């Protein structure tokens, strides 16, 4: 997959196995840019594999693994029920099945724990493109380290990740396969 | 079946809310019948059907509008492709949770006001078809609501013009049954309407939802 896009007044290129990290202050348009990309919005100048994003099937774009500020979880259902509602079998949910909070109601979870459930859901989606809006929000250091590892695994299997973050150390700890753009 | 059960769980997860729904329905029915003790069977059913439309209109946003607010619509797109089967299951589970129990109440009610068992069975079948048709119409409105951030009031305003012909058809059926006249034609019309709605609306709703998810951006 090759993503050619205009962001921060410069045209950039992202290929398979790479990660784009968008940083910037609150309200600068990080989430909006990601949502526009997910919806194949007509005002974006993005090419996917040489074709303008508007020419792609909008449903295909919407079906890439995404993570937004809304958790997409029913507070009055347990974590397991929420995952089951998505049609994921227990084998797909990996270590979430053994997670001590799996049988708890979502309303009893902390923001970080909810975020972790959402991240696990991104993993089970098994999509080549991940669009993540502040995936490390509310997470503790241990979970951030786990998530960094998962992202590296996805990149090593040829996946592309586009994410926004506020964590400066997250943006600084980048390797050759990552690109940081400040808005 | 498991999928149906999971969706029912999403509607019934809040016990307080669902109890309040059934309680408010029963209270309105009792209040209406206490205030109008000497009305005809047809008027009595008209009141019941009207209340059914009203209470369901107030909850219709739970089908698609609320999931969109919670961020679930996008997840359904990813995991279920939001296909016609998934949408039909979502609508059917809403019907099973909110409308089927009301049909049962109306069935019992028809027994108490002098209908025999055969008439009650036909009437119950008719109520089930009426509620299914209403449910599909409401779900279309619920899908349209994903474009806007509004209240259920808009659903009620938009829904009533669509409900009136259906209401008249069902009431004429009740009138025929109470007069011991054959009601097969009316029943067949209702069946045809439900089949038409069930086969065409999920496709339309799917298109609306996939566009509606991006409507805010």
Interface residues (C-beta under 8 A of the other chain):
Chain A: X32 X35 X36 X38 X39 X41 X58 X59 X62 X63 X64 X65 X66 X68 X69 X70 X71 X72 X73 X74 X75 X76 X77 X81 X84 X85 X86 X87 X88 X121 X125 X127
Chain B: X3 X6 X7 X9 X10 X13 X14 X69 X70 X71 X72 X74 X75 X76 X77 X78 X79 X80 X81 X210 X213 X214 X217
